[in-house]
């Protein structure tokens, strides 16, 4: 339990000196108890029952130690790294890696299990298949990896002996962020100033002449209640856009804590072609701007390594593309505040009304239950997933105060988050 609370990197360093020692704490205790029973009670006090029991316990520990050590040696000698591969997978999807080990069903008392030390955040499952255990994994986050380091544990069923092997495999793997459900509302509308706008910084809204079906997040004041009473179809009025569509869009992904849903929104936007016919995409950690969907995926993946420098590349990105056009800039941001928020807000203030911020979240957590959840669940279960509602609210408030148009989108459901969407529309 204490080892499970240590981060992945520190856990690997802690387990390294223990991997080669074949006896577990229970095995050491059983061996000491058997030796004590033989020496103190069996020989000195002539207790034949404890004398035989002590030798039996030490023999059991010795047998477990022999079987586990021999199995580990054979596995290590027969291990051959497979041919290096280059593959592209998606986070959250079950992937068969091709790695397999014998199930050891014919060997009594010995079992196998393994985990990934690098990359971290990967759930591993061993699937029995004709006498072998074939590996299936699920990546938790996007990333770019060049090797796989596994920790294979050989142990007896009683927990007396255990030996761990570290098997390194060169495998270039690109993990894309999971898309989630398609948004129920248009993801974004890249618009530029048109001839019907009296002031370039004014709101690009005209009369309420258009209609569409209601989606979560729409303001209730725009619901057509008479139409609903007559047709039972919940419709809302939309203001006509007093602007003309732009063919040039700037898009940028901000890296930070909890940025996986934002990366998924960025992937959906570039793959679905919602950025327009001509666009440029940038992300934290990349100095080159992408102009095609196939080129934008790699900066999205690599931005995970730039979380400590989140937001620092937004200003240089806008400076590089200052002559690209006067269209809006689409910003994909995390749902948790961090050092990136002040940097991004400062750049947004210089361009009021031209930045549309899409905040990606995986739902929200109630602050009153956060502390209880942290104590009842394992650390990896309590920390993953949704940010706190106050955190999302802080991000939305800061970007709104800077002059951005803010939309909060929930990745699992694809819906606009009602609470924050109403704030945007108010």
N, C-alpha and C positions, 0 to 999 in steps of 0.2 A: 504493500500500500504506500509506504514512504517512497519507494523507488518510482512508483507511477506518478507522484507529484513533482518529480524533478523534470525540467525541460529536456527535450530530446538530445540536445548537444551535451548537456551535463550528464545525462543518464548514460550515454555511450562511454564517456570517460570514466564514470564510476564503475560500470560493469566490466570494463576491459581487464583489470587485474583479477576479477573474480571468475572470468570465463574459463581460465585454464585450471582452476582448482576444482577437482572432481567431486568433492564432498559438499553437500549442502549443510546449513546449520543443523537441520534435523539429523542428517547423517552423522555429523560430528558428535551430536548429543547421544545418539543411539550407540555409537562406537564407544564413547566414554562410559556410558551406562553398562554396556556389556563387559568392558574391561574391569569396571568396578565390581560387577557381580561375580566375575570369575576370581579376581584377586582377593577382595576383601571378605566376600561372603562364601564363595565356593571353597577356596583353599584354606583361609585362616579360620573360618567358622564351620567348615565341613558341611555347608548347605548344598547338597547335591542338586536340588531343584534349581536354585539360582546358578549353580555352576554350569549345568546343562543349558539353561536359558541364556546365560551370558554368552556362551560359545555359539548358541544358535543365532543370537542377535548379531554378533560379530561376523558370523558366516554369511548372514543375509546382507549385511552392509558390504562385505567383501565381494559377494556375488553380483550385487547391483553395481558396485564400482567396476568390476571386470567387464560386465556386459556393456555398460555405458561407455567406458573408455575404448573398448574394442570397436564398438559401433561407430564412435566418433572418428577413430583413426581410419577405419575403412571408408567412411564417407569422405573424409578429407583427401585420402589418396585417390579416390575415384572421381573427385570433382574436376570437371573440365569446363572452363568458361565457354559459353556458346559464342558463336560468331557475332561480333558487334552489329547492332541494328540501329536503324534510324526510323523512328515512328512518331506519329502524331496522334494523341488521344485527347479525350475530353474529361475534365474533372467531373466527378460524380458518376461516371459510367463504369460498369464492371468490365475489366480488361483481363483477358487471359494472356499471361506473359510468356508461356511456354516453359517456365521453370517447374521442375518436378523432382521429387525425392521418393524413395521407396517408403511404403506405409509401415513396414516392419510388423505386419500382422502375424508373421510366423515366429517372431522373436518375443519370448515372454518378458514381461515387466518393463519393456523399453518403448518409449514413444518419442515422436518428433513434433516440434513446432518451430516456427520462425517468424521474424518480423523484419521490417525494413528500418535500418538506421539512417540511410541516406538514399533518396531524399526523405524528409520527414513528412508527417501528416498523411501517411498512406495506410489505409486499412487493408490488411492481408487476410485472405481466406484460403484454406487448404481443402480442395475438393477431392474425395476418394475416386479413383478411376482405375479399375483393373489392377489392383495391387500397388498403385502409386498415388502420391498426393500431388495434385496439380494446382498450381498457384493462380489465384484470381485476386486482383487488387482494385481498389477504388481510390483515386487521387482526390484529396480534399481541396486543393487549390491549384491554380495555374502555375506554371514554372517551366524552366528549361534546364534539363539535367543531362549530364554526360556519363554517369555511371550509376550502378545500383549496388548498395552494400547491404547484405542480409546478415542477420544474426540467427543462426540455426542452433537450436537448443536440443540436445539429446539428454533425456532424463528417464529415470525409472518411475513407475507408477506410484511408488510409495514416497517419492520425494527424498530419497536418501542420497542419490548421486546425480550430478548434473554436469555436463560439459557443453560449452557453447563455442561454435565455430563462426568465423567471420568470412563470408564468401563475397568477393568483389567481382562485379561483372560490368564490363564497359558496354553501355547502352545509351545512345543518344536519344532522348525522348523530349518531345515538346507537348506540354499539357495545356490545352486551351481552357478558358473558363467556361463553365456550364451555362448554356443559354437560358435555361428556365423556361417558363411559359411565355408565349408571345404577348406583348402588351395589349390590353383590351382597348386602349385609345391610341391614336397616332403617337408614335414615339417622339417625334419632334417635327416642327415645321420651320425650315430654314428660310427666313424671310428677310428682305431688304426693304429700305424705304421706297415708297411709291409716290406717284404724283398726287394722291389724295391726302397725304399727311401734311398738315399745316406746319409742323415743326419737326425736324429730323429726330428729336429726342422724345417726341410725343408718343402716346400709346397708339399702336396700329390697329385700333378697333373702330368700327363704324356702327351703323344701326343694327338692331337685333332682327335680322331678316332670314337667317338660315336656321335649319333644324337638324337634329340628329338624335339618336337614341341616348338615353341616360346611361352614364357609366359612373361607377363609384368615384367620388371626388368632385362631381359637378355641383355648383352652388344650387341650393334648393329654390332660390328666388327666380331662377331661369326655367324652372319646370313648367310645362304647359298643362295645367291641371284640368282645363276644359277638354283638351284632347285626350287626357288620360281617362276622364269620366265617360267619354263617348266611345273610345276605342280600346281602352285598357292597355294602351301602349304608352310607356313613360318616355316622353320626348322633352328635350330642352332646346331653348333658343340659343343661337350662337351669333356673335357679332360678325358682320362681314369684315373681311380683311381688307382694309384700305391700303393695301400694299401690293406689290408685285413680287412673285416668287423670284428668289435669287438662284443663280446657277453656280454660286461660289460659296463655300462653307468652310469655316475653320472648326476643327474638333480637337479636343485635348482631353486626355485621361490623367487624372490626378491620383497618384499613389499614396497610400496611407493605411492605417489600421482599419480593417474591415472594408477594403476596396474591391473584394471579389465580385459583389453584385454590380458595382460600377464598371468593372472590366467586362462583365457579361453584357451589360447594356451597350458598351462601346462595340463589342463584337457583333451584336445584333444590328447595330446601326450601320456598320461598314459592310456587313454581308447582305443586308436587305436593301441596300442602296438608298436609304432614307436621307443621306447627307446631300443628295443632289447629284447633278451630272459632273460637277467639278468641285473637288474638295481637297483639303490637306489635313492630315491627321498627325498628331504628336502625342507623346506620352512621357512621363517622368522616366529618366534613365536612358532616353534616346535623344540624340542630337540631329538625326535625319528624319525628315517629315515624309510620311507615306502618302501616295496619291492613288493607290489601288488597294482593293480589299485584301488581296493576297499579301501585299507588303505591310498592311496595317496590323496583321495578326501577331507578327513577331514583336513589335514594340509593346503591344498589349501584354504579351506573356512576360517579357523582360522587365516590365514596370514593377513586378513583384519585388525584385531585388533593390528597387529604389525607394522603398517605403520610408526610409530614414531621411531621404531628400525630397519628400513629397511637396509638390508645389513650386519647387525651385526652378523648374524648366518652363513654367507657364509664361513668364515674362519674356525670356529669350525666344520662345516659340512665336509669340505675337510680334516681336520685333523682326524676326526673320521673314514673316509673312505680312508685313505692314503694307506692301504694295499689291497684295493678292486681290483685294477687293474690300468693299464696305459692307459685306454681308455679315450676318450674325456669327458669333462664335458659340459653339455648343461645347459645354463643359460637363464631363462625367466625373462625379466626385463621390467619395465614401460617405457613409452615413454616420461615422464617428468623427468628432472634431479632433484636431491635432495641430501640430505646427504648420501644416500646409494651409490651414484655413486663413490665417492672417496674410500669408503671401498671396493667396488667390484673391481674397477680398480686396487687397490693395490694387491689384491689376484690374479687377472688375470696376472699381470706382472710377478708373480712368476712362471707362467705356460704358457709361450707364445706358441701359436699355438695349445693348447690343449683345449681351451674354445670356444664353439660356442654359441654366444649370440643371442637369438631370442627376438626382441623388439616388443611388441604388442601395437598396436594403433587402435583407432576408427576413422581413417582418420586424416587429419591435417587441421588446421585453418590458414588463412593468417593473419600475424601480423598487416597489415594495416587495416583490418576489425574488429580486436578484440575489439578495444576501442568503435567503433560505435555499435557493437553487444551488448556489455555490457550495453550500455545506452538504447538501443531500446527494448531489451528483458528483461523478468523477470530474477532475479538472478539465479534461478535454471535452466532456459533454456540456459542462456549465459555461464554458467560454466561447464555444463555437456558435455560429448562427447570428441571431438578431442583436442589433444594438439596443440600448435603452431609449425609451421614447424621449427623454430629456436630451440625449445626445443628438438625435435626429433633429429635434426642435432647435438646438443650438446652431447646428449647421444651416438649417433653413433660415433662421433669423439673421445670421451673419451675412449670408449671401443676399437675402432680400434687402437688408440695410445697405449693402454695397451697390444695389441697383440691378441685380440680376433677376431674371424670371425663373423661379424655382419650381421644379416638379419632382416629387418623390415617388419612385416606382418600386413596387414590391416584386422581386424576381420570382419567387415560387408561384404566385398567383397571376402575375402580369398586370396587376391593377394599380391605378394611382392610389396612393395612400390617402384616404379621405381627410384625415385631420390636417395634414400639411397641404394637400391640394386646395382645401377651402381657404387656407391662409394665403395661398398664392393668388386665388381668384378674388379675394376680398378687396 
